[in-house]
């Protein structure tokens, strides 16, 4: 049963039991209504307590039913709440652990609410581009006040129950065991009449017109392209300006309209895609995991230090190996400064800072890391260097240790071949800065053990990374796609653009950073090194030489205060460089290209469509498991605009036939060979299908 019914003396108890968070799916809603009918039909029952089993009162709607007919099938959540609110016997919500979304809306339909300290209370629907759709915007202001309710709804931030103890939301905060306290409270109010209803609470706020106008101005500034936050303000305002039932209808109409917006669909796509990414088709959920109690990292540079911080943050001790004491000291000092800066910003307690720093130790000897459960190599991106490291790791690491490489482009199968234990080798491609970026590409080699893959996926979650599995190819998912994106950016420079126009166009589209600012941040010399290898490995692929010319000028990016842009000491702002712009124009002339005016729409199409096309190849080759995995890679690792849902979700929204038509047009232009439409993309377009269908 997804909602259990029991009677304790004169008190009926309905317990939601739909793991993991007692989501209120159709079966649960039906069982709740049946439970209420039983309680009302039993003359011996004087009151009803609703609570949740396990680790939650209720997490709200059952996400497994999203976008399915069950989500709207009767009894709906509205019907459940009406059944509770109109009960002739008092209904008490006994809240613990988590009470969010529809779970909180259900409790607001009860006559009384009791909670234990620490219970997390929230209405997080705005994170999915929605607003509370079952009375939350109308009832919450009546019990916690207009300002607090609006803040909770717009920010979606959970609030601990005890911080709401003085409001009308809770009738009692119960110290100790919840159920005995809830049953005692129920017995006390069993005969109280009339039954209190949140809907009947009078609500007022002086000068509310001015307050809501200020609120709209503030929310508009932070909401960006997402419509839901402003609609939340409108819905809460309706709680003051409309009759309760009219306010409910207004809220529901807004909710249904938001459900149809591309922005909400994109957020919901990202929500479900992130969860889907953790599932690997041929790796059972119950695959035994290897124990990870100690970690080693090879290299104390920017990447190695950032990787080490992730594990220290999760309470796992790390040993960093370097070859030179000076490099080791510099790396450890950088880690300490990073933590201390976080303390200065008020985001980390001083004692936590010291705890984390103590978990990170340094060594110059491979023998000191031999007992680590996983070792992650973060050395220079060169196969000969990787070979030397992995042969040494193979010799010193204990049996069963996982050997991971942080390579961003190199062949993980070849790296595994440097060892006698290829089943223990895996790619863990962290993104820079590794202690900040959430994406972790987990690269599965031809011989990688299923237990190794499952262990690293679980470890990613423990260190708060979004793990996405990739097969082995040059650049894996993200960097293989970005190569085509960067090629188009280079071609655009040759044809008539300057870096600032290209960056501005894609940033207005929604990217966090354009390709040239991104190159300056990452280091243009890194791309130069990779291109030199690719000139040998893939001689048929044509690149613009502008990036090579830039590097020959010594302009490697922010670290040299000169890249595609000029930089000033202590200033990360990018200033257009006349020297670079002159070089670009001169290079076009050297190639015999008559520069032309390129529109922003063409810039965006060429950059984004190049991502989509390469993604289609990646899907067809089985490098990525599913289209949504590719979207997650780009949303969490490459700054693709969240409100557009990822490259393949975006392609679906504009229509694949339209995309193919545009690509075929660009194929008629200069460097048209870069626009060979992927067979999968052609097939889906011809069949009227989508990537994420």
C-alpha positions as CSV (number, residue, x, y, z in Angstrom):
1,X,0.0,0.0,0.0
2,X,1.3,3.5,-0.8
3,X,-0.8,5.0,2.1
4,X,-1.3,2.8,5.2
5,X,-4.4,3.1,7.4
6,X,-4.3,2.3,11.1
7,X,-6.4,3.2,14.2
8,X,-4.9,4.1,17.5
9,X,-7.7,4.3,20.0
10,X,-9.9,7.1,18.7
11,X,-7.3,8.4,16.3
12,X,-6.9,7.2,12.7
13,X,-3.4,7.4,11.2
14,X,-2.9,7.6,7.5
15,X,0.8,7.1,6.6
16,X,2.1,7.9,3.2
17,X,4.4,5.1,2.1
18,X,5.7,5.7,-1.4
19,X,9.6,5.7,-1.2
20,X,11.9,7.4,-1.5
21,X,10.1,10.7,-0.5
22,X,6.4,9.7,-0.4
23,X,5.6,11.3,-3.6
24,X,1.9,11.7,-4.1
25,X,1.3,9.7,-7.2
26,X,-2.1,8.4,-8.3
27,X,-1.9,5.3,-6.1
28,X,-1.0,7.3,-3.1
29,X,-3.7,9.9,-3.7
30,X,-6.3,7.2,-4.1
31,X,-5.2,5.4,-0.9
32,X,-5.4,8.7,1.0
33,X,-8.9,9.4,-0.1
34,X,-9.9,5.8,0.8
35,X,-8.3,6.3,4.2
36,X,-10.2,9.5,4.8
37,X,-13.5,7.7,3.8
38,X,-12.8,5.0,6.3
39,X,-12.0,7.4,9.1
40,X,-15.2,9.5,8.4
41,X,-17.4,6.3,8.3
42,X,-16.0,5.0,11.6
43,X,-17.9,6.5,14.6
44,X,-15.1,5.4,16.9
45,X,-12.6,7.6,15.1
46,X,-12.6,11.2,16.4
47,X,-9.6,12.6,14.5
48,X,-7.2,11.8,11.7
49,X,-3.4,12.1,11.7
50,X,-1.6,12.2,8.3
51,X,2.2,11.5,8.3
52,X,4.9,10.0,6.2
53,X,6.9,6.8,6.4
54,X,10.7,6.7,6.2
55,X,12.7,9.9,5.6
56,X,10.0,12.3,4.5
57,X,6.5,13.6,5.3
58,X,6.1,14.1,1.6
59,X,8.3,15.5,-1.2
60,X,5.2,16.5,-3.2
61,X,4.2,15.3,-6.6
62,X,5.6,11.9,-7.7
63,X,8.1,12.9,-10.3
64,X,7.8,9.5,-11.9
65,X,4.3,10.6,-13.1
66,X,5.4,13.9,-14.6
67,X,4.2,14.3,-18.2
68,X,1.9,11.3,-17.9
69,X,-1.9,11.0,-17.7
70,X,-1.7,9.7,-14.1
71,X,-0.5,13.2,-12.9
72,X,-4.0,14.7,-13.7
73,X,-6.1,11.6,-13.1
74,X,-8.6,11.8,-10.3
75,X,-8.3,11.9,-7.4
76,X,-6.0,14.8,-8.1
77,X,-4.0,16.6,-5.4
78,X,-6.8,19.2,-5.4
79,X,-9.3,16.5,-4.6
80,X,-7.2,15.1,-1.8
81,X,-6.8,18.5,-0.2
82,X,-10.5,19.3,-0.6
83,X,-11.3,15.9,1.0
84,X,-9.0,16.7,4.0
85,X,-10.1,20.3,4.4
86,X,-13.9,19.5,4.2
87,X,-13.5,16.6,6.7
88,X,-16.0,16.7,9.5
89,X,-13.4,15.4,11.8
90,X,-10.1,17.2,12.6
91,X,-7.2,16.3,10.4
92,X,-3.7,16.9,11.7
93,X,-0.5,16.8,9.6
94,X,2.4,15.3,11.6
95,X,5.5,16.6,9.8
96,X,9.0,15.4,10.0
97,X,12.2,15.4,7.8
98,X,11.0,16.9,4.5
99,X,7.7,18.6,3.7
100,X,7.9,20.3,0.4
101,X,5.8,21.1,-2.7
102,X,2.5,19.3,-2.8
103,X,3.4,17.8,0.6
104,X,3.3,21.3,2.2
105,X,0.2,22.1,0.2
106,X,-1.5,19.0,1.6
107,X,-0.5,20.0,5.2
108,X,-2.0,23.5,4.6
109,X,-5.3,21.8,3.7
110,X,-5.3,20.1,7.1
111,X,-6.9,21.7,10.1
112,X,-3.8,21.5,12.3
113,X,-0.1,21.0,11.7
114,X,2.6,19.7,14.2
115,X,6.2,19.2,13.3
116,X,9.6,18.2,14.8
117,X,12.5,20.6,14.8
118,X,14.7,20.4,11.8
119,X,11.9,19.4,9.4
120,X,12.5,21.2,6.1
121,X,9.6,23.2,4.8
122,X,9.6,24.5,1.2
123,X,7.7,25.2,-2.0
124,X,10.4,24.5,-4.7
125,X,8.2,24.4,-7.8
126,X,9.9,27.5,-9.3
127,X,13.0,25.3,-9.8
128,X,10.9,23.5,-12.5
129,X,9.7,26.7,-14.0
130,X,6.3,26.4,-12.2
131,X,4.5,27.8,-9.2
132,X,2.7,25.9,-6.4
133,X,-0.4,24.7,-8.2
134,X,-2.5,23.2,-5.3
135,X,-3.2,26.3,-3.2
136,X,0.3,27.0,-1.9
137,X,0.4,30.6,-3.1
138,X,-3.0,31.3,-1.5
139,X,-2.7,29.4,1.8
140,X,1.0,30.0,2.8
141,X,0.7,33.8,3.0
142,X,-2.3,33.3,5.4
143,X,-0.1,31.4,7.9
144,X,3.4,32.8,7.6
145,X,2.7,36.3,6.3
146,X,2.9,37.8,2.9
147,X,6.6,38.7,2.9
148,X,7.9,35.3,4.2
149,X,5.6,33.4,1.9
150,X,6.6,35.3,-1.2
151,X,10.3,34.8,-0.3
152,X,9.9,31.1,0.3
153,X,8.0,30.6,-3.0
154,X,10.2,32.7,-5.2
155,X,13.5,31.5,-3.7
156,X,12.4,27.9,-3.1
157,X,14.7,27.9,-0.1
158,X,13.8,25.4,2.6
159,X,13.2,26.7,6.1
160,X,13.6,24.7,9.2
161,X,10.3,24.1,11.1
162,X,11.5,25.7,14.3
163,X,12.1,28.9,12.5
164,X,8.4,29.0,11.7
165,X,7.3,28.1,15.2
166,X,5.9,31.5,15.9
167,X,3.7,31.6,12.8
168,X,0.3,30.1,12.3
169,X,1.8,27.4,10.1
170,X,2.4,25.1,13.1
171,X,0.2,24.6,16.1
172,X,2.9,22.8,18.0
173,X,6.6,21.9,17.6
174,X,7.0,18.5,19.1
175,X,10.3,17.7,20.9
176,X,11.1,14.0,20.9
177,X,9.2,11.3,19.1
178,X,6.7,12.7,16.6
179,X,3.9,10.2,16.7
180,X,3.2,10.0,20.4
181,X,3.1,13.8,20.4
182,X,0.9,14.0,17.3
183,X,-1.5,11.4,18.8
184,X,-1.7,13.4,22.1
185,X,-2.3,16.6,20.1
186,X,-5.0,14.9,18.0
187,X,-6.8,13.7,21.2
188,X,-6.7,17.2,22.6
189,X,-8.4,18.8,19.6
190,X,-10.7,15.9,18.7
191,X,-13.8,17.7,20.0
192,X,-12.9,21.3,19.0
193,X,-15.5,22.9,16.7
194,X,-15.7,24.7,14.4
195,X,-12.7,23.2,12.6
196,X,-10.1,25.8,11.7
197,X,-9.3,26.2,8.0
198,X,-6.4,28.1,6.6
199,X,-8.6,29.4,3.8
200,X,-10.7,31.3,6.4
201,X,-7.7,33.2,7.9
202,X,-8.1,36.9,7.2
203,X,-5.1,38.3,5.2
204,X,-4.0,41.9,4.9
205,X,-0.8,43.9,4.1
206,X,-0.7,47.7,4.3
207,X,0.3,49.4,1.0
208,X,0.4,46.0,-0.7
209,X,0.3,47.6,-4.2
210,X,3.6,49.3,-3.6
211,X,5.1,46.2,-1.9
212,X,4.2,44.0,-4.9
213,X,5.5,46.5,-7.4
214,X,8.8,46.6,-5.6
215,X,8.8,42.8,-5.4
216,X,8.2,42.6,-9.2
217,X,11.1,44.9,-9.9
218,X,13.4,42.9,-7.7
219,X,12.2,39.5,-9.0
220,X,12.4,40.7,-12.6
221,X,16.0,41.6,-12.2
222,X,16.9,38.1,-10.9
223,X,14.6,36.0,-12.9
224,X,16.2,36.6,-16.3
225,X,14.5,34.6,-19.1
226,X,12.4,32.5,-16.7
227,X,8.7,33.6,-16.4
228,X,7.8,31.6,-13.3
229,X,9.3,33.9,-10.5
230,X,7.2,36.8,-11.7
231,X,4.1,34.7,-11.9
232,X,4.7,33.6,-8.3
233,X,4.5,37.3,-7.3
234,X,1.2,37.7,-9.2
235,X,-0.2,34.6,-7.5
236,X,0.7,35.7,-4.0
237,X,-0.7,39.1,-4.8
238,X,-4.0,37.4,-5.7
239,X,-4.2,36.0,-2.1
240,X,-4.7,39.6,-1.0
241,X,-6.8,41.0,-3.8
242,X,-9.2,38.1,-4.7
243,X,-11.7,35.9,-2.9
244,X,-10.0,32.6,-1.8
245,X,-11.7,30.4,-4.5
246,X,-11.0,33.0,-7.2
247,X,-7.3,33.1,-6.0
248,X,-7.2,29.3,-6.3
249,X,-8.5,29.4,-9.9
250,X,-6.1,32.2,-10.8
251,X,-3.2,30.2,-9.3
252,X,-4.2,27.1,-11.2
253,X,-4.5,29.0,-14.5
254,X,-1.0,30.4,-14.1
255,X,0.3,26.9,-13.2
256,X,-1.2,25.4,-16.4
257,X,0.1,28.2,-18.5
258,X,3.6,27.8,-17.1
259,X,3.5,24.0,-17.8
260,X,3.3,24.9,-21.5
261,X,6.3,27.3,-21.5
262,X,9.5,26.2,-23.2
263,X,11.4,27.4,-20.1
264,X,9.5,25.1,-17.8
265,X,9.8,22.2,-20.2
266,X,13.6,22.9,-20.4
267,X,13.9,22.9,-16.6
268,X,11.9,19.7,-16.2
269,X,14.0,18.1,-19.0
270,X,17.2,19.0,-17.1
271,X,15.7,17.7,-13.8
272,X,14.8,14.3,-15.3
273,X,17.9,14.1,-17.5
274,X,20.2,14.5,-14.5
275,X,18.6,11.6,-12.8
276,X,18.6,9.5,-16.0
277,X,22.3,10.1,-16.4
278,X,23.0,8.0,-13.3
279,X,21.5,4.9,-14.9
280,X,23.8,2.7,-17.0
281,X,21.9,0.2,-19.2
282,X,24.1,-2.8,-18.6
283,X,25.1,-2.1,-15.0
284,X,22.5,-3.3,-12.5
285,X,21.6,-0.9,-9.7
286,X,22.7,-3.5,-7.1
287,X,26.2,-3.9,-8.6
288,X,28.6,-4.3,-5.6
289,X,30.7,-1.2,-5.1
290,X,34.4,-1.0,-4.2
291,X,35.1,0.8,-0.9
292,X,36.6,4.2,-1.2
293,X,38.3,5.4,2.0
294,X,41.4,7.1,0.7
295,X,42.2,8.9,-2.5
296,X,45.4,9.8,-4.3
297,X,45.9,12.5,-6.9
298,X,48.9,12.7,-9.2
299,X,49.8,16.4,-9.8
300,X,49.4,19.4,-7.5
301,X,48.6,21.9,-10.3
302,X,45.3,23.8,-10.7
303,X,43.4,20.7,-11.8
304,X,45.0,18.3,-9.3
305,X,44.5,20.7,-6.4
306,X,40.9,21.3,-7.4
307,X,40.2,17.5,-7.7
308,X,41.7,16.9,-4.2
309,X,39.5,19.6,-2.7
310,X,36.4,17.7,-3.9
311,X,37.3,14.7,-1.8
312,X,38.3,16.7,1.2
313,X,35.0,18.5,1.1
314,X,33.3,15.1,1.3
315,X,35.4,14.1,4.2
316,X,37.7,11.7,2.3
317,X,41.5,11.9,3.0
318,X,43.6,12.7,-0.1
319,X,47.3,12.4,-0.8
320,X,48.7,14.5,-3.6
321,X,51.9,13.3,-5.3
322,X,54.3,15.7,-7.0
323,X,57.8,15.2,-8.4
324,X,59.3,18.4,-7.0
325,X,59.0,19.9,-3.5
326,X,58.5,23.4,-4.9
327,X,55.6,22.3,-7.0
328,X,54.0,20.4,-4.1
329,X,54.4,23.3,-1.7
330,X,52.9,25.7,-4.3
331,X,49.9,23.4,-4.9
332,X,49.2,22.9,-1.2
333,X,49.5,26.6,-0.6
334,X,47.0,27.3,-3.4
335,X,44.5,24.9,-1.8
336,X,44.9,26.6,1.6
337,X,44.3,30.0,0.0
338,X,41.2,28.7,-1.8
339,X,39.7,27.5,1.4
340,X,40.6,30.6,3.3
341,X,39.0,32.8,0.6
342,X,35.8,30.7,1.0
343,X,35.9,31.4,4.8
344,X,36.4,35.2,4.1
345,X,33.3,35.1,2.0
346,X,31.3,33.6,4.8
347,X,30.6,30.4,2.9
348,X,32.7,28.1,5.2
349,X,33.2,27.9,8.9
350,X,36.9,28.3,10.0
351,X,36.8,25.0,11.8
352,X,35.5,23.2,8.7
353,X,38.2,24.9,6.7
354,X,40.9,23.5,8.9
355,X,39.3,20.1,8.9
356,X,39.4,20.0,5.1
357,X,43.0,21.2,4.9
358,X,44.1,18.5,7.3
359,X,42.6,15.9,5.1
360,X,45.0,16.8,2.2
361,X,48.6,15.7,2.5
362,X,51.4,15.8,0.0
363,X,54.2,13.4,-0.9
364,X,57.1,13.1,-3.4
365,X,57.0,9.3,-3.3
366,X,54.8,6.9,-5.2
367,X,55.2,4.4,-2.4
368,X,53.2,6.7,-0.1
369,X,50.0,6.3,-2.3
370,X,50.1,2.6,-2.8
371,X,47.2,1.9,-0.4
372,X,44.8,4.4,-1.8
373,X,41.5,3.0,-3.1
374,X,41.4,5.2,-6.1
375,X,44.2,7.3,-7.7
376,X,43.4,10.1,-10.2
377,X,46.1,11.2,-12.6
378,X,46.0,14.9,-13.4
379,X,49.3,15.5,-15.2
380,X,50.1,17.2,-18.5
381,X,47.9,16.2,-21.5
382,X,50.6,14.1,-23.3
383,X,50.4,10.4,-24.0
384,X,54.1,9.8,-23.2
385,X,53.7,11.5,-19.8
386,X,50.5,9.4,-19.1
387,X,52.3,6.2,-20.1
388,X,55.1,6.8,-17.6
389,X,52.6,7.6,-14.8
390,X,50.3,4.6,-15.4
391,X,53.2,2.1,-15.6
392,X,54.4,3.4,-12.3
393,X,50.8,3.2,-10.8
394,X,50.4,-0.3,-12.1
395,X,53.6,-1.3,-10.2
396,X,52.8,0.4,-6.8
397,X,49.0,0.5,-6.4
398,X,47.4,-2.3,-4.3
399,X,45.2,-4.9,-6.0
400,X,41.7,-3.6,-6.6
401,X,42.6,0.1,-6.6
402,X,40.9,2.1,-9.3
403,X,43.3,3.9,-11.7
404,X,41.7,7.0,-13.1
405,X,42.9,9.4,-15.7
406,X,41.7,13.0,-15.9
407,X,42.5,13.3,-19.6
408,X,40.2,15.5,-21.5
409,X,40.9,14.1,-25.0
410,X,43.3,11.1,-25.0
411,X,42.5,7.4,-25.6
412,X,41.6,5.8,-22.3
413,X,41.9,2.4,-23.9
414,X,45.5,3.1,-24.8
415,X,46.2,4.4,-21.3
416,X,44.6,1.2,-19.8
417,X,46.9,-0.8,-22.1
418,X,49.9,0.6,-20.2
419,X,48.8,-1.5,-17.2
420,X,48.3,-5.2,-16.4
421,X,44.8,-4.3,-15.0
422,X,42.7,-2.6,-17.7
423,X,39.6,-3.6,-15.8
424,X,40.6,-1.1,-13.1
425,X,41.2,1.8,-15.4
426,X,38.6,4.5,-16.0
427,X,38.5,8.1,-17.2
428,X,37.4,10.8,-14.7
429,X,37.3,14.0,-16.7
430,X,36.8,16.9,-14.2
431,X,36.1,20.4,-15.5
432,X,38.1,23.4,-14.5
433,X,38.0,24.8,-11.9
434,X,37.5,21.2,-10.6
435,X,36.4,22.3,-7.1
436,X,33.6,24.4,-8.6
437,X,32.3,22.9,-11.8
438,X,29.7,20.2,-11.3
439,X,30.2,18.1,-14.4
440,X,32.3,14.9,-14.3
441,X,32.6,12.9,-17.5
442,X,33.1,9.3,-16.6
443,X,34.9,7.6,-19.5
444,X,34.2,3.9,-19.8
445,X,37.1,2.0,-21.4
446,X,36.6,-1.2,-23.4
447,X,37.7,-3.3,-20.4
448,X,36.5,-1.1,-17.5
449,X,34.8,-3.3,-14.9
450,X,31.2,-2.8,-14.2
451,X,31.9,-2.5,-10.5
452,X,34.5,0.2,-11.2
453,X,32.0,2.1,-13.3
454,X,29.3,1.8,-10.6
455,X,31.8,2.8,-7.9
456,X,32.9,6.0,-9.7
457,X,29.3,6.9,-10.5
458,X,28.4,6.6,-6.8
459,X,31.6,8.5,-5.9
460,X,30.6,11.4,-8.2
461,X,27.4,11.7,-6.3
462,X,29.2,11.7,-3.0
463,X,31.5,14.6,-4.0
464,X,28.5,16.4,-5.5
465,X,29.3,16.0,-9.1
466,X,26.9,15.3,-12.0
467,X,28.4,12.1,-13.4
468,X,27.8,11.4,-17.1
469,X,29.1,8.2,-18.8
470,X,31.0,8.6,-22.1
471,X,32.5,6.0,-24.3
472,X,36.1,6.4,-25.6
473,X,36.7,8.8,-28.5
474,X,38.9,11.8,-29.1
475,X,37.4,14.5,-26.7
476,X,34.7,12.2,-25.3
477,X,31.3,14.0,-25.4
478,X,31.9,17.6,-24.4
479,X,35.3,18.3,-26.0
480,X,34.5,16.4,-29.1
481,X,31.5,18.6,-29.7
482,X,33.3,21.8,-28.7
483,X,35.9,21.1,-31.4
484,X,33.3,21.7,-34.1
485,X,31.9,24.8,-32.2
486,X,35.5,26.2,-32.0
487,X,36.1,25.5,-35.7
488,X,33.0,27.4,-36.7
489,X,34.1,30.3,-34.4
490,X,37.4,30.4,-36.2
491,X,35.8,30.4,-39.6
492,X,33.5,33.2,-38.6
493,X,36.6,35.3,-37.8
494,X,38.1,34.7,-41.2
495,X,34.8,35.6,-42.9
496,X,34.1,38.9,-41.2
497,X,33.6,38.7,-37.5
498,X,35.7,39.9,-34.6
499,X,35.9,38.0,-31.2
500,X,33.7,40.4,-29.3
501,X,30.8,40.2,-31.9
502,X,30.9,36.4,-31.8
503,X,31.0,36.3,-28.0
504,X,28.3,38.9,-27.6
505,X,25.9,37.0,-30.0
506,X,26.1,33.7,-28.1
507,X,26.1,35.3,-24.7
508,X,22.8,37.1,-25.7
509,X,21.6,33.7,-26.8
510,X,22.2,32.6,-23.2
511,X,25.7,31.1,-23.0
512,X,27.6,31.9,-19.8
513,X,30.6,32.8,-21.9
514,X,31.4,33.1,-25.6
515,X,34.0,30.9,-27.3
516,X,36.8,33.4,-27.3
517,X,36.4,34.5,-23.7
518,X,36.2,30.8,-22.8
519,X,39.5,30.2,-24.6
520,X,41.2,33.0,-22.7
521,X,39.9,31.6,-19.4
522,X,41.0,28.0,-20.2
523,X,44.3,28.9,-21.8
524,X,44.7,29.2,-25.6
525,X,47.9,27.2,-25.4
526,X,46.0,24.1,-24.4
527,X,43.9,24.2,-27.5
528,X,47.0,24.9,-29.5
529,X,48.7,21.8,-28.1
530,X,45.6,19.7,-29.0
531,X,45.4,21.1,-32.5
532,X,49.0,20.3,-33.2
533,X,48.3,16.7,-32.4
534,X,45.1,16.7,-34.5
535,X,47.0,18.2,-37.5
536,X,48.9,15.0,-37.5
537,X,46.1,12.6,-36.5
538,X,43.4,14.2,-38.7
539,X,45.1,15.9,-41.6
540,X,41.8,16.2,-43.6
541,X,40.1,18.4,-41.0
542,X,40.5,22.1,-41.8
543,X,40.9,24.6,-39.0
544,X,41.1,28.4,-39.1
545,X,44.7,29.4,-38.4
546,X,43.8,32.5,-36.4
547,X,44.1,30.7,-33.1
548,X,47.5,29.4,-34.0
549,X,48.6,32.9,-35.0
550,X,47.3,34.2,-31.7
551,X,49.4,31.7,-29.8
552,X,52.5,32.5,-31.9
553,X,52.0,36.1,-30.6
554,X,52.3,34.6,-27.0
555,X,48.7,35.5,-26.2
556,X,47.6,32.5,-24.2
557,X,44.8,34.2,-22.3
558,X,44.1,35.6,-18.9
559,X,47.2,34.0,-17.4
560,X,49.4,36.1,-19.8
561,X,47.0,39.1,-19.6
562,X,46.7,38.8,-23.3
563,X,44.6,36.5,-25.4
564,X,41.8,37.2,-27.8
565,X,41.3,40.1,-25.5
566,X,43.5,42.4,-23.4
567,X,43.5,42.0,-19.6
568,X,44.7,44.1,-16.7
569,X,46.3,43.0,-13.5
570,X,43.6,42.0,-11.0
571,X,40.9,42.6,-13.6
572,X,39.1,39.7,-15.3
573,X,37.2,41.9,-17.7
574,X,37.9,41.3,-21.4
575,X,38.9,44.4,-23.4
576,X,38.9,44.2,-27.2
577,X,42.4,44.1,-28.6
578,X,43.4,46.2,-31.6
579,X,46.4,44.1,-32.2
580,X,44.3,40.9,-32.4
581,X,41.6,42.5,-34.5
582,X,44.3,43.7,-36.9
583,X,45.8,40.2,-37.1
584,X,42.4,38.7,-37.9
585,X,41.7,41.2,-40.7
586,X,45.2,40.7,-42.1
587,X,44.8,37.0,-42.0
588,X,41.5,37.2,-44.0
589,X,43.4,39.3,-46.6
590,X,46.2,36.7,-46.7
591,X,43.7,34.0,-47.5
592,X,42.1,36.1,-50.2
593,X,38.8,36.3,-48.4
594,X,36.6,39.4,-48.8
595,X,35.3,40.1,-45.3
596,X,31.5,40.5,-45.0
597,X,29.0,41.6,-42.4
598,X,27.8,38.5,-40.5
599,X,24.5,38.7,-38.6
600,X,24.2,37.6,-35.0
601,X,21.6,35.0,-36.0
602,X,24.1,33.3,-38.3
603,X,26.7,33.3,-35.6
604,X,24.4,31.6,-33.2
605,X,23.1,29.1,-35.7
606,X,26.5,28.0,-36.9
607,X,27.9,27.6,-33.4
608,X,24.9,25.8,-31.9
609,X,24.0,23.7,-34.9
610,X,27.6,22.5,-35.1
611,X,27.2,21.2,-31.5
612,X,24.0,19.4,-32.4
613,X,25.4,17.8,-35.5
614,X,28.4,16.4,-33.7
615,X,26.2,15.2,-30.9
616,X,24.1,13.2,-33.4
617,X,27.3,11.4,-34.5
618,X,28.2,10.7,-30.9
619,X,24.7,9.3,-30.2
620,X,24.8,7.0,-33.3
621,X,28.3,5.7,-32.4
622,X,27.1,4.9,-28.8
623,X,29.6,7.2,-27.2
624,X,26.7,8.7,-25.2
625,X,23.9,6.5,-23.8
626,X,21.1,8.9,-24.5
627,X,20.4,12.4,-25.9
628,X,19.6,13.8,-22.5
629,X,23.1,12.8,-21.3
630,X,24.6,15.1,-23.9
631,X,22.3,17.9,-22.8
632,X,23.4,17.5,-19.2
633,X,27.1,17.6,-20.2
634,X,26.5,21.0,-21.9
635,X,24.2,22.4,-19.2
636,X,26.6,21.5,-16.3
637,X,30.0,21.8,-18.0
638,X,29.9,24.3,-20.9
639,X,27.5,27.0,-19.8
640,X,24.7,26.2,-22.3
641,X,21.6,28.2,-21.3
642,X,19.5,26.3,-18.9
643,X,16.3,27.9,-20.1
644,X,17.0,26.3,-23.5
645,X,17.4,22.8,-22.0
646,X,20.7,21.7,-23.7
647,X,21.7,21.5,-27.4
648,X,19.5,18.6,-28.3
649,X,16.5,19.7,-26.4
650,X,16.9,23.1,-28.1
651,X,17.2,21.4,-31.5
652,X,13.9,19.6,-30.7
653,X,12.2,22.8,-29.9
654,X,13.1,24.5,-33.2
655,X,12.4,21.4,-35.2
656,X,15.0,19.1,-36.7
657,X,13.9,19.6,-40.3
658,X,14.5,23.4,-39.9
659,X,17.9,22.6,-38.5
660,X,18.8,20.3,-41.4
661,X,17.7,22.9,-43.9
662,X,19.9,25.5,-42.3
663,X,22.9,23.2,-42.2
664,X,22.4,22.3,-45.9
665,X,22.5,26.0,-46.7
666,X,25.7,26.5,-44.8
667,X,27.2,23.5,-46.6
668,X,27.0,25.6,-49.8
669,X,29.3,28.2,-48.3
670,X,33.0,28.4,-47.5
671,X,34.3,25.3,-45.5
672,X,31.0,23.6,-46.4
673,X,32.6,20.2,-45.7
674,X,32.2,20.9,-42.0
675,X,28.4,20.7,-42.5
676,X,28.0,17.1,-43.5
677,X,24.6,16.3,-41.8
678,X,24.9,13.3,-39.4
679,X,22.9,10.3,-40.6
680,X,20.9,10.1,-37.3
681,X,19.9,13.7,-37.6
682,X,18.8,13.3,-41.2
683,X,16.8,10.2,-40.2
684,X,15.0,11.8,-37.3
685,X,14.2,14.9,-39.3
686,X,12.8,12.8,-42.2
687,X,10.7,10.7,-39.8
688,X,9.3,13.7,-37.9
689,X,11.0,12.5,-34.7
690,X,13.1,14.3,-32.0
691,X,16.3,13.5,-30.1
692,X,14.5,13.4,-26.7
693,X,11.2,11.9,-28.0
